Amino acid sequence: MSHGGTRVDDELEDYLRGVDASNIDALDIPVDLAASTQWDTMVIQRRDRILGGMLRNLIARTKAHVPFYEQVWRNIPPLPLIQDIGDLSSIPLVSKDSVAGTGSPDRNGITGFRARLLADPSLLVPKNLEEVIQRQEAANPDYKAILKKYGGRRVLDFSSGGSQGRGTITRLSYLTVEMEAYALVRALRMNGFKKGQPIACFYNDTHKGGLQLERAAQIMEMPFYSKRKIFDDLIIDTTLGKDVLGFQTLMAEGESDLANEKYGRGVRRGIREYIRSKKIEVIESVQPPAAYLRQNQKGSALAFMSLFEEDPSAFDSVRHVFLTGFSVPRSAYEILRERGIAVSTTWGSSEAMALATHPFSAGEDVNNLIATPFPTVGGVFWYREREGNPRLVPAIEGYEGILLVTSLVGAGSTYIQYRIGDKAVCTERGYRGIERSNINDIAGSCASDALGV
């Protein structure tokens, strides 16, 4: 299995020539082909037809085998009418949480499925998941080697943060996670990541984002220093070990404010010395906006700019800072760029990874994102209830709407036209200014873990 840029592009074209490209099922695509830049550069009309075929096959499988959609899909179009990925607008949205103000006395509006999913984590999972995984394995002759990388786990569970901390489970096949990791490789290469650059990552591998960032680094042959390794090394090798242990103990006890007050400065100093000693070139971290910090000042012990501004000289080796979890504050990326440090971001979630990214070609605003349309696709929509019939209208370019995401694989928890709770401005090539509906509601998320809250 190869993953070099030009070579994998050729392999995708070879694959497409050998099949009916308008009727592909994503289960049958080798996972490493998600790294091909052809997904982003091919003629849009051709790509939309290819993705439309995947959508049609996904809907057919989902309607037959996934309990939730068997129950809620009543008026979706007949399968032959689904020809193009733009036909997503004819599929009703689903939402983890209900939306107040929608519906009417005689008709439900947007009704959430969180309570049902908490009661039954298999609600969104196909009943024939074993058959689905076997089909994925047939498309990947080296699946046994991939399986070893995931510790022999054929199905992985990830917790998704949510309202009032009531996280839900996203359950995925290991080959879906691997395909998403290759899609992340594609995004990171677009952002400017390069083979051989040492990475310090402040996301834990217990979260999907942290796991996939580490896997992407392995694929790209970039030395990887996880938050776990950094802390373990600091405990063993430095005089700051007592601060790190004290910080970890209080964090485990839920005392994040006290952890930062007593040990935060020492921990940050230890991290900076580690970055300096390892000559780290890429940092993967989180920087919340001012509105979040005003409400959580003591909780954000590891916010990136807190690390940086206490001693910028420790970052002389750093060439690239990758900030996710929130839209990147303008003040942060302007300060970093003044020191010659590139800044980028990629948008994803436990439910749907690598939806959009910020390559150099996207301009000065780090939050101007280019869509990365495989294996996750998204769209900005307006939700309408005129005449009592809920419907979705694609947002006009330059206008804000709700962001809906669809994973085209469906080998595990299946999200189709899923309202993730974010809003965004529709642009010609993707999205601008993706924002959380509630920036303070990050309990259980990858961002909260990276911040040390």
C-alpha positions in Angstrom: 0.0 0.0 0.0 1.5 3.3 -1.1 0.8 6.7 0.2 3.1 9.1 -1.7 1.2 12.0 -3.2 1.7 11.5 -7.0 1.7 7.7 -6.8 -1.6 7.5 -4.8 -3.2 10.0 -7.3 -2.3 7.6 -10.1 -3.7 4.7 -8.1 -7.0 6.4 -7.6 -7.3 7.0 -11.4 -6.5 3.4 -12.0 -9.1 2.3 -9.6 -11.8 4.6 -11.1 -11.0 3.3 -14.6 -11.6 -0.2 -13.4 -15.1 0.2 -12.0 -18.4 1.9 -12.8 -17.3 5.2 -11.3 -21.0 6.4 -11.0 -21.9 3.5 -8.9 -19.1 3.0 -6.3 -19.8 1.9 -2.8 -17.3 3.5 -0.4 -16.8 0.1 1.3 -15.1 -1.1 -1.8 -12.4 1.6 -1.9 -8.9 0.8 -0.6 -8.4 3.0 2.5 -5.1 4.6 1.3 -6.9 6.2 -1.7 -8.4 8.7 0.7 -5.0 10.4 0.6 -5.2 11.2 -3.1 -5.4 14.9 -3.9 -7.5 13.9 -6.9 -10.5 14.1 -4.6 -9.8 17.8 -4.3 -8.6 18.6 -7.9 -10.8 16.5 -10.3 -13.5 18.2 -12.3 -16.3 19.1 -9.9 -19.1 17.6 -12.0 -17.2 14.3 -12.3 -16.5 14.2 -8.6 -20.1 15.0 -7.7 -21.4 12.1 -9.8 -18.9 9.7 -8.2 -19.8 10.9 -4.7 -23.5 10.7 -5.7 -23.1 7.0 -6.5 -21.6 6.5 -3.1 -24.4 8.3 -1.5 -27.0 6.2 -3.3 -25.3 3.0 -2.2 -25.0 4.3 1.4 -28.6 5.2 1.6 -29.7 1.7 0.2 -27.6 0.0 2.9 -28.6 2.3 5.7 -32.3 2.1 4.9 -32.1 -1.7 5.0 -29.8 -2.2 8.0 -29.5 0.7 10.4 -32.3 0.8 13.1 -32.6 4.5 13.5 -33.0 5.3 9.8 -35.4 2.5 9.3 -37.6 4.3 11.8 -37.3 7.9 10.8 -36.9 7.9 7.0 -40.4 8.1 5.6 -40.2 10.4 2.6 -36.7 10.1 1.1 -36.5 10.1 -2.7 -36.4 6.7 -4.6 -32.9 5.5 -5.0 -32.8 6.0 -8.8 -33.3 9.8 -8.3 -30.1 10.1 -6.2 -27.5 10.7 -8.9 -25.3 13.5 -7.6 -23.9 14.5 -4.2 -26.1 17.7 -4.5 -29.1 15.4 -3.9 -28.2 15.4 -0.2 -30.5 18.4 0.0 -33.4 16.0 -0.5 -32.5 13.9 2.5 -33.9 15.1 5.8 -31.4 16.3 8.5 -30.9 14.3 11.7 -29.8 15.9 15.0 -28.4 14.6 18.3 -30.3 17.4 20.1 -33.7 18.9 19.6 -33.9 22.5 18.4 -36.3 24.8 20.3 -38.6 26.9 18.2 -38.9 24.4 15.3 -42.1 22.4 14.5 -45.7 23.3 15.3 -48.5 22.1 17.6 -49.4 19.4 15.2 -46.0 18.5 13.7 -42.5 17.8 15.2 -39.6 20.0 14.3 -36.0 19.0 14.8 -36.2 16.3 17.4 -32.9 15.0 18.8 -31.9 11.3 19.2 -29.4 11.8 22.1 -31.5 10.0 24.8 -32.2 7.1 22.5 -28.5 6.8 21.5 -27.4 6.9 25.2 -29.8 4.0 25.9 -28.7 2.0 22.8 -25.3 2.9 21.3 -26.0 0.5 18.4 -28.9 2.7 17.3 -26.9 4.1 14.4 -24.9 1.0 13.6 -25.8 -1.4 10.8 -27.2 -4.7 12.1 -24.9 -6.5 9.6 -21.7 -4.7 10.7 -19.6 -7.9 10.5 -20.6 -8.3 6.9 -19.8 -4.7 6.2 -16.3 -5.0 7.8 -15.6 -8.2 5.8 -16.5 -6.2 2.6 -14.0 -3.5 3.6 -11.3 -6.1 4.3 -11.8 -7.6 0.8 -10.9 -4.2 -0.6 -7.7 -4.0 1.5 -5.5 -7.1 1.0 -3.2 -5.9 3.8 -6.0 -5.5 6.3 -4.3 -7.8 8.8 -1.3 -5.4 9.1 -3.7 -2.5 9.5 -5.6 -4.4 12.2 -2.4 -4.8 14.2 -2.0 -1.1 14.3 -5.3 -0.9 16.1 -4.3 -3.6 18.6 -6.5 -6.2 17.0 -9.7 -4.2 17.6 -12.0 -4.5 14.6 -14.5 -2.0 16.1 -13.5 1.1 18.0 -15.7 3.2 20.3 -15.1 7.0 20.7 -16.8 9.3 23.0 -18.3 12.5 21.6 -18.7 15.6 23.8 -22.1 17.1 24.2 -24.7 19.0 26.0 -24.1 19.1 29.8 -21.3 16.6 29.4 -23.6 13.7 28.3 -21.3 12.2 25.7 -22.4 9.6 23.3 -20.6 6.8 21.6 -19.5 6.8 18.0 -18.7 3.2 16.9 -16.5 2.6 13.8 -14.8 -0.2 12.0 -11.0 0.0 12.2 -10.8 0.4 8.4 -13.1 3.4 8.6 -10.8 5.0 11.1 -7.8 4.2 8.9 -9.5 5.7 5.8 -10.2 8.8 7.8 -6.6 8.9 8.9 -5.5 8.9 5.2 -8.0 11.7 4.5 -6.4 13.6 7.3 -3.0 13.0 5.7 -4.3 14.6 2.6 -5.5 17.6 4.5 -2.3 18.0 6.5 -0.2 17.8 3.3 -2.3 20.6 1.8 -1.6 22.6 5.0 2.1 22.2 4.5 3.1 19.3 6.8 6.3 17.6 5.5 7.9 14.2 6.0 10.5 14.2 8.8 9.2 17.2 10.7 9.0 16.4 14.5 5.5 16.9 15.9 4.4 17.7 19.5 0.7 16.8 19.8 -1.4 17.9 22.8 -4.4 15.7 22.0 -4.6 12.4 23.8 -5.0 9.2 21.8 -8.0 8.3 23.9 -9.9 10.7 21.7 -10.5 10.0 18.0 -8.8 13.2 16.9 -5.6 12.4 18.8 -5.5 8.8 17.6 -5.9 9.9 14.0 -3.3 12.7 14.2 -0.8 10.2 15.5 -1.7 7.7 12.8 -1.4 10.4 10.2 2.1 11.2 11.5 3.1 7.6 11.1 1.8 7.5 7.5 3.7 10.7 6.7 6.9 9.5 8.5 6.9 12.4 11.0 8.5 11.8 14.4 5.6 12.1 16.9 5.6 13.2 20.5 2.2 12.7 22.1 1.0 14.6 25.1 1.2 11.3 27.0 4.9 10.8 26.1 5.8 14.4 26.8 4.3 14.2 30.3 5.9 10.8 30.9 9.3 12.1 29.8 9.0 15.2 31.9 8.2 13.2 35.0 11.3 11.0 34.5 13.9 13.4 33.2 13.3 16.8 34.7 13.1 18.6 38.0 9.6 19.6 37.0 8.3 16.1 37.4 6.7 16.9 40.7 4.7 19.7 39.0 3.6 17.4 36.2 2.5 14.7 38.7 0.7 17.2 40.8 -1.1 18.7 37.8 -2.2 15.2 36.5 -3.4 14.2 40.0 -5.6 17.3 40.4 -6.9 17.0 36.9 -7.9 13.4 37.5 -9.8 14.6 40.5 -11.7 17.2 38.5 -9.8 20.1 40.1 -8.7 21.9 36.9 -8.7 25.4 38.4 -6.5 24.3 41.3 -4.2 22.3 39.0 -3.5 25.3 37.0 -3.1 27.6 40.0 -0.6 25.3 41.7 1.2 23.6 38.9 0.3 25.2 35.6 3.2 27.5 35.2 5.7 24.8 36.0 4.1 22.4 33.6 4.1 24.9 30.8 7.8 25.6 31.4 8.5 21.9 31.2 6.7 21.6 27.9 8.6 24.6 26.5 11.9 23.0 27.5 10.8 19.8 25.9 9.9 21.6 22.6 13.3 23.3 22.7 15.3 20.1 23.4 13.6 18.0 20.8 13.7 20.8 18.1 10.0 20.4 17.5 8.9 21.8 14.1 5.1 21.2 14.2 2.8 21.7 17.2 -0.8 20.4 17.2 -2.8 22.2 19.9 -5.8 24.3 20.8 -6.3 28.1 21.2 -9.8 29.1 22.4 -11.3 32.5 21.5 -11.5 35.3 24.1 -15.2 34.6 24.8 -14.3 31.1 26.0 -11.3 32.2 28.0 -13.4 34.9 29.8 -15.6 32.0 31.2 -12.8 29.5 31.7 -9.6 31.4 32.5 -8.3 29.0 35.1 -9.2 25.9 33.1 -7.2 26.5 30.0 -3.8 25.6 31.4 -2.5 24.3 28.1 -4.0 26.8 25.7 -1.3 27.3 23.1 -0.9 31.0 23.4 -0.4 30.6 27.2 2.5 28.3 26.4 3.9 30.6 23.7 3.6 34.0 25.2 5.4 33.2 28.4 8.6 32.5 26.4 8.5 32.8 22.6 12.2 31.9 22.3 11.4 28.3 23.2 9.6 28.0 19.9 12.6 29.0 17.7 12.6 25.6 16.0 8.8 25.6 15.3 7.8 26.1 11.7 4.1 25.3 11.8 1.3 25.5 14.5 -1.9 23.5 13.8 -4.8 24.7 16.0 -8.2 23.0 16.1 -11.2 22.7 18.3 -12.3 26.3 17.8 -12.0 28.9 15.0 -8.5 30.3 15.3 -8.4 33.8 16.9 -7.0 36.4 14.5 -4.8 37.8 17.3 -3.1 34.3 17.7 -2.3 33.6 14.1 -1.1 37.2 13.4 1.3 37.0 16.4 2.6 33.6 15.2 3.0 34.7 11.6 5.0 37.8 12.7 7.6 35.3 14.0 7.6 33.3 10.7 5.4 30.5 12.0 2.8 29.1 9.6 -0.7 28.5 11.1 -3.3 26.2 9.8 -6.4 24.3 10.9 -8.6 21.3 9.9 -12.2 20.9 10.9 -13.4 17.5 12.0 -15.3 15.7 14.9 -15.7 12.3 16.4 -18.7 11.8 14.1 -17.0 13.0 10.9 -13.3 13.7 10.4 -11.5 15.9 7.9 -14.4 17.8 6.4 -12.3 20.9 5.5 -8.8 22.3 5.9 -6.8 25.5 5.5 -4.1 25.1 2.8 -1.8 28.0 1.9 -4.0 28.6 -1.2 -6.9 29.5 1.0 -5.6 33.0 1.8 -4.7 35.0 4.9 -7.7 34.0 7.1 -6.9 30.7 8.8 -10.6 30.1 9.2 -11.3 30.1 5.5 -11.5 26.4 4.8 -11.4 24.3 1.7 -13.7 21.4 1.6 -12.0 17.9 1.5 -14.9 15.9 0.0 -14.1 12.3 0.8 -14.9 10.2 2.8 -16.8 13.0 4.6 -18.9 15.5 2.8 -20.7 18.5 4.2 -22.9 21.4 3.2 -24.3 24.6 4.5 -28.1 24.7 4.5 -31.1 26.7 5.5 -33.8 24.8 7.4 -37.4 25.8 6.3 -40.8 24.8 7.7 -43.1 26.8 5.4 -46.5 25.3 4.9 -45.7 22.7 7.7 -43.2 20.7 5.5 -39.6 20.7 6.8 -37.1 21.0 4.0 -33.5 22.0 3.4 -32.3 24.7 1.0 -28.6 25.0 0.1 -27.3 28.3 1.5 -26.2 30.9 -1.1 -22.5 31.6 -1.3 -21.5 34.2 1.3 -24.4 33.5 3.6 -24.5 31.6 6.9 -26.4 28.5 7.6 -26.3 25.2 9.6 -23.5 22.8 8.8 -24.6 19.3 8.0 -22.1 16.4 7.6 -22.3 12.9 6.0 -19.8 10.1 6.2 -20.1 8.1 3.0 -18.7 4.9 4.5 -21.4 3.7 6.9 -19.2 1.0 8.6 -20.3 1.7 12.1 -22.2 4.7 13.5 -23.9 6.2 10.4 -24.3 10.0 10.1 -26.2 11.2 7.1 -27.2 14.9 6.9 -26.2 15.2 10.5 -26.6 18.5 12.3 -23.4 18.6 14.3 -24.4 21.9 16.1 -22.1 24.2 14.2 -22.9 27.0 11.8 -20.7 28.2 8.9 -20.7 30.6 6.0 -20.9 29.0 2.6 -18.0 29.8 0.2 -17.1 28.8 -3.3 -14.6 26.2 -2.2 -15.8 25.3 1.3 -16.7 27.1 4.5 -15.7 30.2 6.4 -15.9 30.8 10.1 -17.2 27.5 11.4 -18.4 28.2 14.9 -19.8 26.1 17.7 -23.3 26.9 18.7 -22.1 27.0 22.3 -18.3 27.6 22.5 -18.4 26.8 26.3 -19.9 23.3 25.7 -16.8 21.2 25.0 -17.2 18.7 27.8 -15.7 15.3 26.9 -14.3 16.6 23.6 -10.8 16.4 22.1 -10.5 20.2 22.6 -11.2 20.0 26.3 -8.6 17.2 26.8 -5.9 19.2 24.9 -6.7 22.3 27.1 -6.4 20.3 30.3 -9.9 21.1 31.4 
